[in-house]
């Protein structure tokens, strides 16, 4: 599997205390959402906040996995990378 294929295959999930599960891809894009029964007792604001927090947690895990895939290639980078800002 190529590096690009490995990166494209990365997903990460996070589950909250209310049984809500969020799955994102490497870009942090929501690709799956499972709502637990407890969400029925949550307000829309609480539900949105829970989903947002879980997506952030899952995205951090996906990025960490992506960095692990790229780590073997870190030595291939030039010693000083220009600041493109």
C-alpha angles and dihedrals in degrees: 000000000000123000090251091052091048091051092046090052095055117115131160133194136202127192123204133210092263094058094259113144124195125191123192136178126234090280091056091250114152108246101165137019128186117188117205125214093259090067088075088073094048126095118239089254092052092047092049092048091049093050092047093050092047091048090052091050092047092047091054089052091049091051090050090052090048091051089051090054091050097042096090089059097051092099090060091067118097115258092249119034113200118245104246097189 
